[in-house]
């Protein structure tokens, strides 16, 4: 669920009519806090660092594999267009 922090006065919003000011403040603080604490976990950050700092041989291997797959698809599509 994505929430955005409003830069306008929350009291002006129609859904806040009749609500207690302190409740509106808590709602706005919850929105702000959600954006401050939601982020990438430490485990994911370390995994990403290991991936970019480690050996990159697998990147070349995957690039070659994707090129093979691209060629197969390309040739297959060309065969279809030649038949139609």
C-alpha positions in Angstrom: 0.0 0.0 0.0 1.5 3.3 -1.0 0.7 6.5 0.8 1.8 10.0 0.1 2.6 12.8 2.5 0.3 15.8 1.9 1.9 19.2 1.7 -1.4 20.9 2.2 -3.1 21.5 5.4 -4.9 18.3 6.4 -7.6 20.2 8.1 -8.7 21.5 4.8 -9.4 18.0 3.4 -13.1 17.1 3.2 -12.6 13.7 4.8 -11.3 15.4 8.0 -14.4 17.4 8.8 -15.4 16.8 12.4 -12.2 15.0 13.2 -10.1 15.8 16.2 -6.9 17.8 15.3 -4.7 15.3 17.2 -6.0 12.4 15.2 -5.2 14.2 11.9 -1.7 14.9 13.2 -1.2 11.2 14.0 -2.4 10.2 10.5 0.0 12.6 8.9 2.9 11.4 11.2 2.1 7.8 10.2 2.4 8.7 6.6 5.7 10.4 7.1 7.1 7.6 9.3 6.2 5.0 6.7 8.4 6.7 4.2 11.2 7.2 6.7 11.4 3.5 7.8 10.5 1.6 4.7 13.6 0.8 2.8 15.8 -2.0 1.6 16.7 -4.5 4.3 20.3 -4.8 5.5 20.4 -8.4 4.0 19.3 -7.2 0.6 21.8 -4.3 0.7 24.7 -6.7 1.6 23.6 -9.1 -1.2 23.6 -6.3 -3.7 27.0 -5.1 -2.6 28.4 -8.7 -2.9 26.8 -9.0 -6.4 28.5 -5.8 -7.7 31.8 -6.1 -5.8 32.3 -9.8 -6.6 33.4 -11.6 -9.7 31.5 -10.6 -12.8 32.1 -13.7 -15.0 28.5 -14.7 -14.6 27.4 -11.5 -16.2 29.3 -12.3 -19.4 27.9 -15.8 -19.4 24.3 -14.6 -19.0 24.9 -12.0 -21.8 26.0 -14.8 -24.1 23.0 -17.0 -23.1 20.6 -14.1 -23.8 22.2 -13.5 -27.1 21.6 -17.2 -28.1 18.0 -16.9 -27.0 17.6 -13.6 -28.9 19.0 -15.3 -32.1 16.5 -18.2 -31.7 13.6 -15.8 -31.3 14.7 -13.6 -34.2 15.2 -16.6 -36.6 11.8 -18.0 -35.5 10.0 -14.7 -36.2 11.7 -14.3 -39.5 10.5 -17.8 -40.5 6.9 -16.8 -39.6 7.1 -13.7 -41.6 8.5 -15.6 -44.6 5.6 -18.0 -44.5 2.8 -15.4 -44.3 
